[in-house]
Amino acid sequence: MRAYAPAFGEHVLRLSIVSSLFPHLAHRSRAAFRTGFAALVVLIVVCALLRWQAALVAVSAAGFALLFVIFLEESDVYGDDDLPVGVMLLTASLGVALGVGWALWTGPIVARSFYTFGDQSAAGILLYGAAIPTGGAALMLVPALVVRVLRPRHLESLDGFLIGSLSAISFTAAGTFTRLAPQLTDGLVASQQDVSSLLIEAGIQGVAVPVTAAATGGLVGAALWFTASVSPRQKPKAVAALMLTVIVAFVAYATSGFIDVAQPWPPLQVTLHLLIAAAAILAVRIAVHLALLHEAREELSRAAILCAECHHVVPDMAFCPNCGAATRASSRSSRGARRLEPQPPTHPAAEDV
């Protein structure tokens, strides 16, 4: 528990957004992404304080998605040896299309729930609080399921994590922009709107929602591809793990739905959403850690490799023998670039014999 597989020196239960949602990053890149995420949060808060409604909508919908795309570029996961570009485009396109469609269909229904909560029946509360949020959670995983059926070759659990996260982030970003776009009719600056309500909206839509989506999508995606990599003897346990991850995702979204329908004190509402995001981060850290520990691996080569975490040249093993970081917590292209092939033995020249 004290040795999180993708990141040297971190506890498995450490609440770290960067090493949890961007597990392919090398140690030297994590500080930059922590700064980037902090800058995103500051930008969202500044837009809310200045009532820059148009900028707030844009940053809330696309800010975290843009950071995730930068992460994909930094971790070098594109290419024939890793994730084909076509697979990533298919995942993102399906996510955007489903997100827009779902938001257009359910937006008016959800809006009515904020005005009729006191008069709702138990069936209405279940509809607004559970059915719609879990339906959205199921739809945001459809692109990952489609790619899983297509079965691109050479994929590992962390590849599934990337596909699942991209699927959920694309769906969520498109849905958020579609739901918030009508606010732009009030102009670029919401001069009449209360700053506190904008801050609450920013905290939920710009931070809690995309983080929860990335974590739950990555959780299910990693489990989907983990089931394909284990031995037949371990298959029942892998399937059970997959079902557990799906239940976790649905519970997270149903809880968020009930919180929104109940409309508690606004600071409490955003705090509860952030707590759900934190729980999702811990869940995906545990899932990624276990997947890296237990998924089947190819035979080890006789090569040496430069560890991306501790920067020591070590034998090419499943885990670095110096720091313990998982070798698979990086793209195949990165591994190939850092691998040092064994040199053939040299023989003395004939005249030296």
N, C-alpha and C positions, 0 to 999 in steps of 0.2 A: 504493500500500500504506500510505502514511502518512495517508490520509484515508478513514476508515470512513464510508460514505455516510449511515447514520442518525445519527451522532453527531459533531459538530464537534470536531476536535482529537484524535481517537482513532486509533491505528494499527489496521489491519485485524486484525492478529494479537495485539492486546492481550487479555489474559485477563480480560474484564469480564463478570460474570454479568448485571448489570442491563441494559447497553446491548445485550447479545447476545440475551437471552431476553425482554426487554421493549423492543423497538426503537421502538415508537410513542411512548414517553415523551418529553416535552419536556425540555430541558436542566435546567430548574429542578426537575423532579420526580425526577431520578435519585438525588440525594443521599438523599432520603427513602426510596426503595426500597432503596438500599444499607444504610441503617440498619435497615429492616425485615427484610431477609434476614439481616443480622448478628444482629438480635434473635432471629430464628427459630433460628439455629444455637446461640446462647447458651441459649435456652430448652430445646432438645433436650439439650444437655450437662448443664444443671442437673437436668432430669428424670432423666437417667441417673445422675448422681452421688448424687441423693437416693433412687434406686431407685423413683421414682414410675412404676411400670410402666404403669398405665392412661393417665396423662397422656402418657407417652412414646409409646405406641401411637397415641394420638389425634393428637399433634403430628407424628409421623413420617408418618402417612398423609395428614393433611389440611392440614398447615402450609403447604407450598409451593403446594398447590392454592388455598388461601385467598388467598395473596399474588398468585397469577396472576389470580384473580377481581377483586381490588382493582385490579390493573393494567388489566384490561379496562374497569372503570368509569372509572378516571383518564384513560385514553386516548380515551374517548368513541367507541368503535367500534360501538355499537349504533345502529340506526335504518335508515330506508328507504334512505338514501344509502350506508350502510356495510354492516355485517353484520346481517341480520334476526335478531331475538331467537329466532325459531323455529329457525333454522339452528344457533345456538349451543346451544339446549336439546336439539336432536336429536343433535348431536355429543356433548355431555356425557352424555346418557342412554344412548346406545349404548356409549360408553366405559365407563361404570359397569357396565352389564349384562354386557358382555363380560369386564371385569376380574373381577367376582365369579365368573362361570361358569368362567373359566380358572383362577382360584386354587382354587376348590373341586375342580376336576378334577385339576389337576396337583400340588396341595399334598401329598397323601400320597405321590405318586411322588417328588417332590423330597426330602421328609423321609427316605425310605428311602435316598436316595443318600448322605446324611451318615453313615450307619452301615455301608454296604457298599462304600465306595469301593475299599478294598484288594482286594476280591474281584470287582470288576467286569471284564467283558470289554471289548474295544474298542468293541463295539456299545453296551454300557451307558454307557460314558463319552460316546460321541457322543450318546446319547439325553439324558442328564442335562446334559451340557455344551453341546450345540449345538442339538439338535432342540427341546427345550422352551423355552429362551430365545428362539430365533429365531421359534418359533411364537407366543410372546407378543408379540414385536416386530411380526409380521405382523398379529396380531389388533388391536393397539392402533392400527394405521393404518386399519383397516376403516371406522370412522366418517368419517374424512377422505375416503376413497374414495367412500363413499356420498354425501356432500355434493358431492363433485366431479362425480359422475354427475348429480346433480340440477341442477347448474350454475346457482347463483344469479347474477343479473346483476351487472354492474359490479364484479366481484371482481378484485383485483390480487394480485401475488405475496405481499405482506405480509399480505393477508387470508388467503391459503392458509397462511401461517406460523401465524397465530392459530388457524385451524381445526385444523391438524395438531398444534400444541402442546396445545390443549384436548383433542383426542382422546387423545393419549398421556398427559397428566396425569390425566384422568378415569379411564382404564384403570388406570394405575399406582396411584393413590390407592385405588381400590376394591379392587384386588388386594392391596395392602399391608395394608389394614385387615382383609380377609378372612383372610389368612395369619396375621396377628399376633393376631387376636381371641381364639383359644384361650388365649393367655397370660393373659387377664383372669381366667380361672378361679382363678388363684393369688392373687387379691386386688388391691387398688389399689396396694399396696406390695410389691415383690419383695424381702422382707427376707433371703431365703436366696440370692439370685442375686448373682454376682460383678459388681462395678461395671464392671470392664474389659470383660466380655462385653456389658453394656448399652451401653457407649460405642461398641463396635465396631458393634453393631446399629444404634445411633442414627446413626452416621456413614454407614453404607451405606444403610439404609432411609429415613432422614430427609433426607439431603443428596444423596448420590451418585446414588441411583436416580431421584428426581424430576427432578433437574437433567439427567441423561442422557436421560430420557424427553422432557422439554420440548425439549431441543436436537434430538434425532433426529426427533421428531414435527414440529417446526417446519421442520426441514431438508427432509423429504419433502413436507410441505404446501406450502412455498414453491415447490418444484420442480414439484409437480402443477399449480399455477395458472400458473406461469411458462410451461409448455408451451402453455397456451391463449392466451397474450398475445403470442407472438412471431409474426413473419411466416412464411409457408410456406417461405421459403428457409432460415430458421433452425431449422425444426422438427426436422430430424435431430439437430442439436447439442443442442437442448432435451431431446429424448427420451433422448439419451445421458447428459445431465446428471441426468435423473430416475433412470435406472437406476443411476448412480453413487451417488446419495444413498441409494437403497434398499440397495445393497451396503454402504455405510458403516454404516447402521443395523443391518443384520444382523451385520456383523463386530463392532460394538461390543457387541451383546447376546450373541453367541457367546463373545466373550472374557470377558465378565462371568460367563457360565455356567461356563466352564472354571475360572475362578478360584475360584468357589464350590465346585465339585466337588472341586478339588484340595485345598481347605482348608489354605492356607499359614499361616504365622505370622500371628495375627490383625491386628497393626498393619500388616503388609505387605499383608494382604488389603484392608483399608479404604483404604490408600494406593493400591493398584492400581485400586480402584473410583473413587477421586477422580481419578486420572490419566485414566481412560476418560471421565469426565464433562468434564474439561478439554479433551480431544481433541474431544469432541462439540461443545463450545462454540466452539472454533476453527473446526470444520467448518461450523457454522451461520452464523458470522460471515462466512466467505468466501462462502457461498451467498447470504445476504441482500445482501451487497455487490454481487455479480455480478448478481443479479436486478434490483436497483435501477438498475444501470448499463445494462442491456441490454434490459429489457422494453419493449414498445411503449407509447407514450404518446399521449394525445389531443393535438389541436392546442392550442398555447399561446394563452391569452387575452391581451388587452391590459391586463388589470388589474394592479394592484400587490398585494403580499401582505406581511404582517408575518411575518418568519421566526421560527419557534418556537425556533431555536437561538441566533441572534445578536441577535434582537429589532430588526433593521433592516427598514425598509420597502424592499422590492426588487421588481423586475419578477417577475411570476408565471411562473417558468421551472421546468424539471425539477430544477435544482439552484440553491441560493441563490448568486447571483453574488458575495456578500460572504464567506460562510464555507464554501460548498461542500456544505452538508448537503442531502440529497435531500428534495424537497418531499413525495414519497409516503411518507416515513417518519413519517406522521401520518395520522389518520383524515380522511375526506372532510368530515365535519362540522367538524373543527378547521380544515381548509383554508378551508372556506366562511366560517367566522366571522372568519378573519384576512384574507380577501381584500377588497381595497378596489376597488370598481368605478370605472372611469374616469368622470370628470365631463364632461358635455357642455360644449362651448366657450360662453363667455358673449359676448354681443353688446352693444355700447354702446346705451344708450337713444336713442330718436329725437331727443329734445330736446338730447342731448349731441353729436349729429353736426353 
